[in-house]
Amino acid sequence: MTTSRRRFVTTLAAGIGSCALAASAKPKTLLLQSAWDTVNIGDIGHTPGTLRIFERHLPQVRVIVWAMKLDERVTAMLRRRFPRAQLLQGSLKGNSDRDEKLLEAIRGCDLFIRNSGMGQDTSFMEFCRRIGKPYGLYGQSYFPSMVEGEGAAGRIALLNGAAFIYCRDSKTLDILRQAGVKPPVLEFGPDGCFGIDVRDEARGLATMKKLGLEERKFITIQLRTNTAKLPGVDDPRTPKLNPLHPTPAQIADDERRAAVYRDLITRWVKRTGLKVLIAPEVKKEMEHNKRLLHDPLPEDIRRHVLNLDHFWNADEAASVFARAHTAVCHEPHSLIIALANGTPILHTYSEFHSPKCWMFKDIGLPEWLLEFDSTPAAKMAETLFAIHQDYPAALAKVRKAMAFVEQRQAATMAVVKQLLGL
């Protein structure tokens, strides 16, 4: 930590904590904005992952979660694993009872933290600045548009007002630094999902038994397609990452990438005789992966390939990923959950979706990071079989990467602890 950064953190910590320290042993309160969605195990997994990091490093701190979306099973998982965490929902702009309760919680917290994600919303920063509440960003990625174009100066000012910004990938870190973003702390900090430890062993083992999957004798795979996130709902962002009406070029991209994955699946089955589970990170991909990956395979290969028939919660997924041989995915968060549970990965990424793909290089796994459109199936297979041929070495590589992740988690929490005056 630099002298200037240390001085700022110490000064801010003193300002945050002076009243409470003088009063008594009133617990410090963190408010975590998280739980982005319920149809994506990554958007689900951020929350239990970050809560576990807090639990491990800040056990004395009270935590309130501002949950953007919840359903019954996600709520039950969070309450079962983190019974002390308070779950709130609401809007900064609303006037309902739950909105007022949320606003009161933000005003009363000691530090506001926005959890890992890609969202470029700044309303929480504007609100925190207006009420004089310190805020930080934990494990964030940004597109360049966050610091470019109309309104960029205002957004940069809000970023500079953060107590800390931890970027989950080096590309985002470079984007912010090159734009002149200079909060007191601007460093690499892994995606909060890496902290995940929730498992649903009963459901996970039942799923494996139903599908005839044996521990470490199957890989998982999922393709991301250019299709709408929800039926009839267009993506409001530009560029549109989940288009309601994909162009002919986007449809061709899906078909071409699917052909590469089918080739990879075929090579795996023929060489090893082991199974493949098409495992959904995102609910909307289940039908498309069945259509593009499973159904077109020749029958002798297809009988080794299982397409999950239900969308699982992050805890069931974790129980299965923990027993997979290797997780292969076009999306990143299935892979984070796999790594957190000791399983090797292969990320065939498309940077168009976000710079978050680079997090795997940043934690020491560059050889397991392959650009989808420039990597033929033969090269993917070569990388996968290298894992297979020396599996103990691959497992050791996972442990080394996760040890680095845990070191960074501890360093980030040390800063939070200082900010809270603990």
C-alpha positions in Angstrom: 0.0 0.0 0.0 1.4 3.4 -1.0 1.9 6.1 1.6 -0.9 8.3 0.1 -3.3 5.4 -0.1 -2.5 4.4 3.5 -3.0 7.9 4.7 -6.4 8.2 2.9 -7.7 4.9 4.2 -6.6 5.7 7.7 -8.3 9.2 7.5 -11.5 7.8 6.0 -11.6 5.0 8.5 -11.3 7.5 11.4 -14.1 9.6 9.9 -16.4 6.6 9.4 -15.8 5.1 12.8 -15.3 8.0 15.2 -18.9 8.2 16.4 -19.5 4.5 16.8 -16.1 4.0 18.5 -16.9 6.7 21.0 -20.3 5.3 21.7 -19.7 1.6 22.4 -19.5 -1.8 20.7 -22.1 -1.1 18.1 -21.3 -3.5 15.2 -20.2 -2.0 11.9 -22.6 -2.5 9.0 -21.8 -3.3 5.3 -24.5 -2.9 2.7 -23.8 -5.1 -0.3 -25.7 -4.5 -3.6 -25.8 -7.9 -5.2 -28.0 -10.8 -6.4 -28.4 -9.5 -9.9 -30.6 -12.2 -11.3 -32.1 -15.7 -10.7 -31.7 -17.1 -14.3 -27.9 -17.2 -14.3 -25.8 -19.1 -11.8 -23.1 -16.5 -12.0 -25.5 -13.7 -11.0 -26.7 -16.0 -8.2 -23.2 -17.1 -7.2 -21.7 -13.6 -6.6 -23.8 -13.2 -3.5 -22.9 -16.3 -1.5 -19.3 -16.0 -2.7 -18.9 -12.5 -1.4 -20.8 -13.1 1.8 -18.4 -16.0 2.6 -15.4 -13.6 2.0 -17.0 -11.2 4.5 -17.7 -14.0 6.9 -14.2 -15.3 6.7 -12.4 -11.9 7.1 -15.0 -9.7 8.8 -16.9 -12.0 11.1 -17.9 -9.2 13.5 -19.5 -7.1 10.8 -23.2 -6.9 10.2 -24.2 -7.4 6.5 -27.2 -6.2 4.7 -27.8 -7.5 1.1 -29.6 -5.2 -1.3 -30.8 -8.0 -3.5 -31.8 -6.9 -7.0 -33.6 -10.2 -7.8 -34.6 -13.1 -5.6 -36.7 -16.2 -6.0 -37.7 -18.8 -3.4 -34.8 -21.2 -3.9 -32.1 -18.5 -4.0 -33.6 -16.9 -0.9 -33.7 -20.3 0.9 -30.0 -21.0 -0.1 -28.8 -17.6 1.2 -30.8 -17.8 4.5 -29.6 -21.3 5.1 -26.0 -20.6 4.6 -25.9 -17.0 5.9 -28.7 -16.7 8.5 -27.2 -13.5 10.0 -27.3 -11.6 6.7 -30.4 -9.4 6.2 -32.0 -9.4 2.7 -33.6 -6.3 1.4 -35.1 -5.3 -1.9 -36.3 -2.0 -3.2 -35.4 1.0 -5.4 -33.5 4.2 -4.7 -36.3 6.1 -6.5 -39.4 4.5 -5.2 -41.6 5.4 -2.2 -43.0 2.0 -1.1 -42.4 0.6 2.4 -39.6 -1.6 1.1 -38.0 1.3 -0.7 -38.0 3.4 2.4 -36.6 0.5 4.4 -33.8 0.1 1.8 -33.0 3.9 1.9 -32.9 3.8 5.7 -30.5 0.9 5.6 -28.1 2.7 3.2 -28.2 5.8 5.3 -27.4 3.8 8.4 -24.6 1.6 7.0 -21.0 2.3 7.5 -19.9 1.3 3.9 -21.8 0.6 0.7 -20.3 -2.0 -1.6 -21.4 -2.8 -5.1 -20.7 -6.5 -5.9 -19.1 -8.0 -9.0 -20.7 -7.5 -12.3 -20.8 -5.7 -15.6 -23.4 -3.1 -14.9 -22.5 0.5 -15.7 -25.2 2.1 -13.6 -24.0 5.0 -11.5 -27.2 5.8 -9.5 -25.9 4.1 -6.3 -22.7 6.2 -6.5 -24.8 9.4 -7.0 -27.0 8.5 -4.0 -24.1 7.7 -1.7 -22.3 10.9 -2.7 -25.5 12.9 -2.0 -25.9 11.5 1.5 -22.1 11.4 2.3 -21.9 7.7 2.4 -18.6 6.0 1.5 -18.9 3.4 -1.3 -16.6 0.9 -3.0 -16.8 -1.4 -6.0 -15.8 -5.1 -5.6 -14.6 -7.3 -8.5 -16.0 -5.1 -11.3 -15.6 -5.2 -15.0 -16.4 -2.3 -17.3 -16.6 -1.7 -21.1 -14.7 1.3 -22.3 -18.0 3.2 -22.7 -18.0 3.6 -18.9 -15.2 6.2 -19.3 -15.8 7.4 -22.9 -18.4 9.4 -24.7 -21.2 11.6 -23.5 -21.2 12.0 -19.7 -17.8 10.4 -19.3 -16.4 13.2 -17.1 -19.3 12.8 -14.6 -18.9 9.0 -14.5 -15.1 9.3 -14.0 -15.8 11.8 -11.1 -18.1 9.3 -9.5 -15.5 6.5 -9.9 -12.8 8.8 -8.4 -15.2 9.3 -5.4 -15.1 5.6 -4.5 -13.1 4.5 -1.4 -11.9 1.6 -3.5 -12.3 0.0 -6.9 -11.3 -3.7 -7.3 -11.4 -4.7 -10.9 -11.8 -8.5 -11.5 -9.7 -8.3 -14.7 -6.6 -6.5 -15.8 -8.3 -5.2 -19.0 -10.8 -3.2 -16.9 -8.0 -2.0 -14.7 -6.2 -0.7 -17.8 -9.4 0.9 -19.1 -9.9 2.8 -15.9 -6.2 3.8 -15.4 -5.9 5.0 -19.0 -9.0 7.2 -18.6 -7.4 8.8 -15.5 -9.6 7.2 -12.9 -7.7 7.6 -9.6 -9.6 6.5 -6.5 -7.5 5.9 -3.4 -7.4 2.2 -4.1 -7.5 0.9 -7.7 -6.3 -2.7 -7.9 -7.1 -6.2 -9.1 -9.6 -8.0 -6.9 -11.1 -11.3 -8.0 -14.8 -11.7 -8.8 -16.8 -12.3 -5.6 -18.1 -15.6 -6.9 -14.7 -17.1 -6.3 -15.6 -17.2 -2.6 -18.5 -19.6 -3.1 -18.8 -22.6 -0.9 -22.6 -23.4 -1.0 -23.5 -26.9 -2.1 -26.7 -28.9 -2.4 -25.2 -32.4 -2.2 -28.6 -34.1 -2.1 -29.7 -32.6 -5.4 -26.3 -32.7 -7.0 -25.7 -36.4 -6.3 -29.3 -37.2 -7.3 -28.7 -35.5 -10.6 -25.5 -37.4 -11.2 -27.2 -40.7 -10.3 -30.1 -40.0 -12.6 -27.7 -39.2 -15.5 -25.3 -42.0 -14.8 -22.4 -39.6 -14.1 -19.4 -40.9 -12.2 -17.0 -38.7 -10.2 -14.2 -37.2 -12.4 -15.5 -39.2 -15.4 -17.3 -36.5 -17.3 -16.8 -33.0 -18.5 -19.3 -30.2 -18.6 -19.9 -27.8 -21.4 -22.1 -24.8 -22.4 -22.3 -22.5 -25.4 -23.4 -18.9 -25.2 -25.7 -17.9 -28.1 -26.9 -14.7 -29.6 -30.4 -15.0 -28.3 -32.8 -13.1 -26.0 -32.3 -13.4 -22.3 -36.1 -13.7 -21.7 -38.8 -14.5 -24.3 -40.0 -11.3 -25.9 -37.5 -9.1 -24.1 -34.9 -7.1 -26.0 -31.5 -6.3 -24.5 -31.5 -2.5 -23.7 -27.7 -2.2 -23.9 -25.6 -1.2 -26.9 -24.1 -3.4 -28.1 -26.9 -5.9 -27.5 -25.4 -9.0 -25.9 -28.7 -10.9 -25.8 -30.5 -9.8 -29.0 -34.2 -10.4 -29.4 -33.8 -10.5 -33.2 -30.3 -11.9 -34.0 -28.9 -11.0 -37.3 -28.0 -13.6 -39.9 -24.3 -13.0 -39.0 -25.1 -13.7 -35.3 -27.0 -16.8 -36.2 -24.1 -18.0 -38.3 -21.7 -17.3 -35.4 -23.8 -19.5 -33.1 -23.9 -22.4 -35.7 -20.1 -22.1 -36.3 -19.2 -22.1 -32.7 -21.6 -25.0 -32.0 -19.9 -27.0 -34.7 -16.5 -26.4 -33.0 -18.0 -27.6 -29.7 -19.6 -30.7 -31.3 -16.2 -31.5 -32.8 -14.6 -31.1 -29.3 -17.3 -33.3 -27.7 -16.7 -36.0 -30.4 -13.0 -36.0 -29.9 -13.4 -36.3 -26.1 -15.9 -39.2 -26.3 -13.9 -41.1 -29.0 -10.6 -40.8 -27.1 -11.8 -41.3 -23.5 -15.1 -43.0 -23.7 -16.2 -40.6 -20.9 -19.4 -38.6 -20.8 -20.3 -35.0 -21.4 -22.9 -33.0 -19.5 -24.4 -29.9 -21.2 -24.6 -27.8 -18.0 -26.4 -24.5 -18.0 -24.9 -21.4 -16.6 -27.8 -19.4 -18.0 -31.4 -20.7 -18.2 -32.1 -19.4 -21.7 -29.2 -21.4 -23.1 -30.7 -24.8 -22.2 -33.0 -25.1 -25.3 -30.3 -23.6 -27.6 -27.6 -26.0 -26.4 -29.8 -29.0 -26.9 -30.7 -27.7 -30.4 -27.1 -26.8 -31.4 -24.9 -29.2 -29.4 -26.8 -32.3 -28.3 -29.4 -33.1 -31.0 -27.1 -32.8 -34.2 -24.5 -35.3 -32.8 -24.4 -38.7 -34.4 -26.2 -41.3 -32.3 -23.0 -43.2 -31.2 -21.6 -39.9 -29.7 -25.0 -38.5 -28.5 -25.5 -41.5 -26.2 -22.5 -40.3 -24.1 -23.9 -36.7 -24.0 -26.5 -35.6 -21.4 -28.5 -32.4 -21.6 -29.7 -31.3 -18.2 -33.5 -31.1 -18.2 -33.8 -28.5 -15.4 -32.2 -25.2 -14.5 -30.2 -25.6 -11.4 -29.4 -23.3 -8.5 -25.7 -22.4 -7.9 -25.4 -24.8 -5.0 -26.6 -27.8 -7.0 -24.3 -26.8 -9.8 -21.4 -26.5 -7.4 -21.9 -30.1 -6.1 -21.8 -31.4 -9.7 -18.9 -29.2 -10.8 -16.9 -30.4 -7.8 -17.1 -33.9 -9.2 -16.6 -33.1 -12.9 -13.3 -33.9 -14.6 -13.1 -30.5 -16.3 -15.6 -27.7 -16.9 -15.6 -26.2 -20.5 -17.6 -23.1 -21.0 -18.2 -20.1 -23.2 -19.4 -18.3 -20.1 -17.0 -17.6 -17.1 -19.0 -18.2 -13.9 -19.5 -22.0 -14.2 -15.8 -22.0 -14.4 -15.3 -19.9 -11.3 -17.6 -22.2 -9.4 -15.7 -25.2 -10.7 -12.3 -23.7 -9.7 -13.6 -22.8 -6.2 -14.5 -26.5 -5.9 -11.1 -27.8 -7.1 -12.0 -28.6 -10.7 -9.9 -27.7 -13.8 -11.5 -25.5 -16.5 -11.3 -24.5 -20.1 -12.7 -21.0 -21.0 -13.4 -20.6 -24.7 -14.1 -16.9 -24.5 -15.5 -14.2 -26.7 -14.2 -10.8 -25.5 -17.1 -9.1 -27.2 -19.1 -10.3 -24.2 -16.9 -8.4 -21.7 -13.2 -8.1 -20.6 -14.0 -10.3 -17.6 -12.6 -13.3 -19.5 -9.1 -12.1 -18.7 -9.6 -12.9 -15.0 -8.4 -16.4 -15.6 -5.1 -15.2 -17.0 -4.8 -12.8 -14.1 -5.1 -15.6 -11.6 -2.4 -17.7 -13.3 -4.3 -19.9 -15.8 -3.5 -18.4 -19.2 -3.1 -21.8 -20.9 -6.8 -22.6 -20.1 -8.0 -19.4 -21.8 -8.7 -19.8 -25.5 -10.4 -17.3 -27.8 -13.4 -19.1 -29.3 -13.4 -17.8 -32.9 -9.6 -18.2 -33.5 -9.2 -21.6 -31.8 -10.1 -24.7 -33.8 -11.5 -27.8 -32.0 -8.2 -29.6 -32.4 -6.4 -26.9 -30.3 -9.2 -27.0 -27.7 -8.9 -30.8 -27.6 -5.2 -30.6 -27.3 -5.6 -28.4 -24.2 -8.3 -30.6 -22.7 -6.3 -33.7 -23.2 -3.2 -32.1 -21.6 -5.3 -31.7 -18.5 -6.5 -35.3 -18.9 -3.0 -36.8 -19.4 -1.6 -35.2 -16.2 -4.6 -34.7 -14.1 -2.7 -34.4 -10.8 -0.8 -31.5 -12.2 -4.0 -29.9 -13.4 -5.5 -30.2 -9.9 -2.3 -28.7 -8.4 -2.6 -25.8 -10.9 -6.2 -25.2 -9.7 -5.0 -25.1 -6.1 -2.2 -22.7 -6.9 -4.6 -20.3 -8.7 -7.1 -20.5 -5.8 -4.4 -19.8 -3.3 -3.6 -16.6 -5.2 -7.3 -15.7 -5.3 -7.5 -16.2 -1.5 -4.5 -14.0 -1.0 -6.1 -11.2 -3.0 -9.4 -11.7 -1.1 -7.5 -11.2 2.2 -5.8 -8.1 0.9 -9.1 -6.5 -0.2 -10.7 -7.3 3.1 -7.8 -5.7 5.0 -8.6 -2.4 3.2 -12.3 -2.8 4.0 -11.4 -3.5 7.7 -9.3 -0.3 7.8 -12.1 1.7 6.3 -14.5 0.4 9.0 -12.0 1.2 11.7 -11.6 -2.4 12.8 
